[in-house]
Amino acid sequence: MIIKSGQANRVKADQPYGGRGHMDAQFYFNPDRPIDGSRFSMGAQIVLPVGASVGYHTHPDDEEIYLVVSGTGTYVENDRSPHPVGQGDLTHCPRGEGHGLDNTGPEPLVFVAFIAQ
């Protein structure tokens, strides 16, 4: 299966999960456009402009992975201590835990997010 960029559902979300600014997302699949038989319920490329953030939130019934494509930022996990992230870094938020991401760099922070059931 291939989902082309032009087929992605483009969304601008203000203050995602109570974060700052907005995020621009291209949802390749999500609950409204599922991939049959997959344990993944969401896949998106997300851009956080300079100074924007995804607020801390929990995943009680699923888990999430971020792969940083470009830019730099600060990732927080359950303990809320900051961890620097940059191009090529991968984060994993297990089921029942929480996380957030802050663009602390001088350019947009681009990452790919996957949520698995």
Secondary structure as the mmCIF struct_conf table of DSSP 4:
data_model
#
loop_
_struct_conf.conf_type_id
_struct_conf.id
_struct_conf.beg_label_comp_id
_struct_conf.beg_label_asym_id
_struct_conf.beg_label_seq_id
_struct_conf.end_label_comp_id
_struct_conf.end_label_asym_id
_struct_conf.end_label_seq_id
HELX_RH_3T_P HELX_RH_3T_P1 SER A 5 GLN A 7
BEND BEND1 ALA A 8 ALA A 8
STRN STRN1 ASN A 9 ASP A 14
BEND BEND2 GLN A 15 GLN A 15
HELX_RH_3T_P HELX_RH_3T_P2 PRO A 16 GLY A 18
BEND BEND3 ARG A 20 GLY A 21
STRN STRN2 HIS A 22 PHE A 29
STRN STRN3 ASN A 30 ASN A 30
TURN_TY1_P TURN_TY1_P1 PRO A 31 ASP A 32
STRN STRN4 ARG A 33 ARG A 33
TURN_TY1_P TURN_TY1_P2 ASP A 36 GLY A 37
BEND BEND4 ARG A 39 ARG A 39
STRN STRN5 PHE A 40 LEU A 48
TURN_TY1_P TURN_TY1_P3 VAL A 50 GLY A 51
STRN STRN6 SER A 53 THR A 58
BEND BEND5 PRO A 60 ASP A 61
STRN STRN7 GLU A 63 SER A 70
BEND BEND6 GLY A 71 GLY A 71
STRN STRN8 THR A 72 VAL A 76
TURN_TY1_P TURN_TY1_P4 ASN A 78 ASP A 79
STRN STRN9 PRO A 82 GLY A 86
TURN_TY1_P TURN_TY1_P5 GLN A 87 GLY A 88
STRN STRN10 LEU A 90 CYS A 93
TURN_TY1_P TURN_TY1_P6 ARG A 95 GLY A 96
STRN STRN11 GLY A 98 ASN A 103
BEND BEND7 GLY A 105 GLU A 107
STRN STRN12 LEU A 109 ALA A 116
#
